[in-house]
Amino acid sequence: MTPRIRGNDYTVLRPPALGSSWTPRLRVSVVIPAYADQVKLDLTLAGLARQTYPADLLEVIVVDNGSEPPLRLPEIRPRDTRLLVCAAPGRARARNTGLAAATGDVIHWMDSDVVPEPEEVEAHMRWHHLAPYLSVTSYLRFTTVPLPGPVDVARTDDLAKLFEPAEPHAWIEDLVQRSDGLVHSPRPFSIHIGGASSVSARLFERAGPMDPEMILGQDTEMGYRLAQAGAVFIPDPEARAYHLGPSMRMRDSAPISRVSHALVTDRVPGYRWLRTHPSRQWKVPQVEVLVDATAGSYDDVRATVDGVLAGTVTDLAVVLTGPWDELEPEQRAPLKDPRLDLVLLRAHYTHEGRVRLATTVSDTQSPYRLRMPPGWVPEEDGLGRLLDVLRGRERGLVSVLLAEDPEGVTVARLERTEAFSRAALVAEEGEDLDDAVDEMFGVYWVDGETFGFRTAAEAPAHVSARAAYRARAQAQAEVERLTKEVERLRGQVTNWRGEAARWRQSAVEFRREIGTLRRQVSALRGQVAALNRARGLRGIARGLRRPFTFKKT
């Protein structure tokens, strides 16, 4: 049974130790695109001539990409080495020429200025014997020492004596360390480099060859497509090689990034931060929405497609499947045409840039695919919320329960492309792909009503872009007005607080004055009492001074 790796957790595999007793059986094709610099190519082939991997399972294909004078095969080289010519310039074209001629079960890219350690190919191939959907990358060290001769490379017991001191591939090693060996990296395909990476040939059957339009960044773009084909990416620190001289990025980092980002952005949705425009279309959209035009009426299909196009997720494309190549519109009695609805749909969406009419369902390069039944409409942010669920939980499938009746259930499905591609590679005969996806990535169910899915009859009318803009502008104006009002009120509150502070100070002073007055009143009361007592004593004295007169009773 083919091993089932969850996400990019290749640590469940147990490769044999280098040099241990194990029986290789897979053939590997090392493809080397080369342009000029015969001296470095000779060193690369000398390094390959001393590999520990069985020579009868190793073929080397050198592709001369129009060198003048033409390249030649040196004396020191692997036994099964061929030299092909690709006159059309471009690294991608040269690699595709080698890929087309390769006979191996594994394709090992190698640059013509890379010298591998003797165990480099064996280190790669021990992984490929464990699963048919792996991509393995070597650890490169970049050297600028004077170059030795091919004989020196072929005879040395330690390449470090010839090529050290050297610098590590810093950004790759940093990425590997930060993501626990790529196990927890959201974009492990970034490690796919043409200098020293190997890929199972089965993956190219789905991913396709390299894109010749990519003048730079082709390794990253190829890695992305391999990821969508189901690849697991493995950095192997025991697969080692020396790069003769600094890389292009080391020499000209800023110009290289400027060019590669311009090309990669259109083709790799995984780098979402590069897609800064809010609504433009891209060659490879983030989401592909699949709608079967034969499964509903014109009105239902249109409601679904228009609802998706009107949502907050604009980085998408709709694929409308149907027998478009068989349609012959009825000219004399169009209302009686049994395929009138399909004719109307074709007319309605032929010139819509984000809608493609297809007769069959083909593989997609988009990282997500939404399968929508006609007659159902997601709310404006419904798809965005589903994407949050799928990304946040790292699931392979989110199923949306729309309706349920005695005949069954109606479901919308948001699928992760790499999950279903890998499931197709490992599933046993007759096994449901959903079960394989659940085992390797996980399946999650949500309620359609919670995520705002409605029938076409219940869905609200779409808001035009201008109406939405005007509403946003009005809301922004209201926010600005309220912000100014808040600032005004804050200033008034500040004034009130100052006034209150003055009142509190006045109150303290009043209390002091009242206290003083109370003490004065108390003193006066004492004086009055004393005066009253004094008046009473004088009256008694006056009475004593008067003569007494006795009356007879």
C-alpha positions, 0 to 999 in steps of 0.5 A: 500500500502506498504511504499516505502522508498527512500534509507535508509531514514526511517524517512518517517515512523511514529512509535507509541510512546512507551506505546501509544495505538496501536494494535500489530498483528505481531508475533516475535521470539527471537532467543538466541544462548547460550553456557555455562554461565547459570547465564547470560542466566537466566538474559536475560530470566528474562528481556524478561519475563517482556516485554510490547509487548503482550506475546501471540505474543512473542516466545523465542527460546534458542539454546544450542550450546553444553554446558557442563553441558547442559543449562536449562530453568529457572523458570523466563522466557517468557511463550512461551520459548523453548530450542533447542540443536545444537551440532555443534559448531559455533554461526552461526549454533546455530542461523540457528537452531533457525531460522529454528524453528522460527514461527514469522513474525519477527526474533529478534536476542539476545545474551545470555548475553544481558538484555533488557529493558521492552520496547525493543521488543515493540520498535522494533516491532512498526517499523516492523508493518510499512514496511515488509523489516526493520532491527532494532538495539537496543542501547546497554550499556556495564556493568561490575558491579556485577550481580544481580539475576533474581528476581531483574531483574524481579521486578525492575522498572529501570534496570539502578539501577542494571547495571549502570555505563555502557559504550555506544556502541561507534562505533555504536553511532558514526556511527549513528551520523556521518550519520544522523541516517544512513540516509546518510550512504553508508553502513548502514548494518554495524549496524546489530549486533547479540546482539540485532537486529531484521529483517523481516522474509520475508528478510531471504527468499531471503538473506538466513540463516547465513554463518556457515563458518564465525567464526567471522564477521558473523553479518556484512556478514548477514547484507550485504546480508540483504541489498542486499535483500532490507532491510532498517536499523534503529537504535532505541535509545529507544530500549535499553538493557544492555550487561553483560561485554565488547564485544569481540571487546572491549577485543581484537580489533586488533585480532578480526579485523584481523580475521573478515577482512580476512573473510568479504573481500571475501564476502562483496564487500561493503568494497572496501578498504579491497580488495587491490589486483588489479585483484584477484577473490572474492567469491562475486564479485562487479559486476555480468554481465549477458549475454544471450547466446541464444540471439546472435551468438557465435562470438557476445556472445564471443565478449561481454564476452571477452570485459567485461573480458578485462576491467579495472573492474576486480572484476566481474563475468560473468553469461552466461545463456542458456540450457546447461543441454540440449546440446548433441554435434553432433559427426558425423556431428558437423557442422550441429548441430543447437546448434553448437554455444552454444556448442562452447560457453560452450567449450570456457568458461567452464574453465574460472574462472570468467564465470559461465554457468547457465540455469536460472537467479537467485538472486545475492549477488553482489551489481551491475548487468550489463545486456549486449546484445550480440554483444556489447562491452564496452570500456576498462573503460566503466563499471568503468565509469558506476559504477561511475555514479551509485554510485555517483548519488545513483541511482537504475538503469543506462540504456545505450542506444546502438541503436534505430530503428523502432523495438525498442531500444537496451539497456544495464542495470546496476542495483543496486541489493538492489533497485530491491530487494526492488522493488520486495517487494513493487511493486503492481501486474502488476507494472513494477519494473523499476517504483518502482525502479525509485520512491525509488532510481531513474533511469538514462539514458546515451548514449552508444557512450559517454561511449564507447560502440561499436558493435563487428565489431567496437570494437578494439582488446584487449591488452594483460596484458603483452603488457599493462605492457610493454606499462606502463613500457615504459611510466614510463621509458619515464616519468622518462627520462623526469623528469630527463630532466626537472630537468636538464633544471631546473638546467640550468635555475637556472644557467642562472638566476644566470648569468643574475643576474651577468649581471644585476649587471654588467649593473648597474656598467656600468651605473655608470661608464658611468655616471661618464664618462659623467660628466667628458666629460661635464667638459672637454667640459666646459674647452674646451669652456673656452679655446676657449673663452680665445684664441679669446680674446688674438687674439683681444688684439694682433690686437689692439697693431698693428699700423693702416695703411690707404689706399687711395681708 
